Each structure stands twice: as C-alpha cells, then as structure tokens.
Amino acid sequence: MSRTDLAVSKGFSFHPLTVLELRGQKLELRLLKIAEQQDVDEFIIGLPKSWDGKQTE
C-alpha cells in the first residue's frame, strides 16, 4: 500500500485535498476521477508530512 498526499491549486491559491491510499490502484486513474469532480488548475502531489517535515498518518 502506498499513500500520496494530494493538494489542489486554483491560480496561486492551493489547499490540501486528501491522502490517497492506493492498494493496486493506478494513481493516474484516481487523479483523472478527481479532476472530473474538482475545478482545479493543477495537482500538487507529495508525501504526507506535517509542517515540521515529519511523516503523518
């Protein structure tokens, strides 16, 4: 299982959206589904970490 933190951006503003927990699912397919549901300019993808750089649940 892998976890990917996902934020969305609209212009210069961005905010956290969710943490994707993928078990054999393709990340690209989940992003396409979310893109259909959200009005965003781009996705920001990274490790789920807190503001001090430590890993989070």
C-alpha positions as CSV (number, residue, x, y, z in Angstrom):
1,M,0.0,0.0,0.0
2,S,1.2,3.5,-0.7
3,R,-0.1,6.9,0.4
4,T,0.1,10.0,-1.6
5,D,-0.8,13.4,-0.2
6,L,-2.8,15.5,-2.7
7,A,-3.5,19.2,-2.8
8,V,-5.3,21.2,-5.4
9,S,-4.5,24.6,-6.9
10,K,-6.7,27.4,-8.3
11,G,-4.4,30.2,-9.6
12,F,-1.9,31.0,-6.9
13,S,-4.0,29.5,-4.1
14,F,-3.7,25.9,-3.1
15,H,-5.1,23.7,-0.3
16,P,-4.8,20.1,0.9
17,L,-7.5,17.9,-0.6
18,T,-6.9,14.3,0.7
19,V,-4.4,11.5,1.2
20,L,-4.8,8.8,-1.4
21,E,-4.3,5.3,-0.1
22,L,-3.7,3.1,-3.1
23,R,-3.8,-0.7,-3.0
24,G,-3.0,-1.9,-6.5
25,Q,-5.0,1.1,-8.0
26,K,-3.3,3.3,-10.5
27,L,-2.6,6.8,-9.3
28,E,-3.4,8.3,-12.7
29,L,-6.9,6.8,-12.7
30,R,-7.7,8.3,-9.3
31,L,-6.3,11.7,-10.4
32,L,-8.5,11.7,-13.6
33,K,-11.6,10.9,-11.5
34,I,-10.8,13.7,-9.0
35,A,-10.1,16.1,-11.9
36,E,-13.5,15.4,-13.3
37,Q,-15.1,16.3,-9.9
38,Q,-12.9,19.3,-8.9
39,D,-12.4,22.6,-10.8
40,V,-8.6,22.9,-10.4
41,D,-5.7,24.2,-12.5
42,E,-3.1,21.6,-11.3
43,F,-2.5,18.9,-8.7
44,I,0.3,19.1,-6.2
45,I,1.4,15.6,-5.2
46,G,3.8,14.7,-2.4
47,L,4.5,12.7,0.8
48,P,2.0,13.3,3.6
49,K,4.2,15.3,6.0
50,S,3.4,17.8,8.7
51,W,4.6,21.4,8.6
52,D,7.8,20.4,10.5
53,G,8.7,17.8,7.9
54,K,7.7,14.7,10.0
55,Q,5.6,11.9,8.3
56,T,2.0,11.9,9.3
57,E,-0.7,9.2,9.2
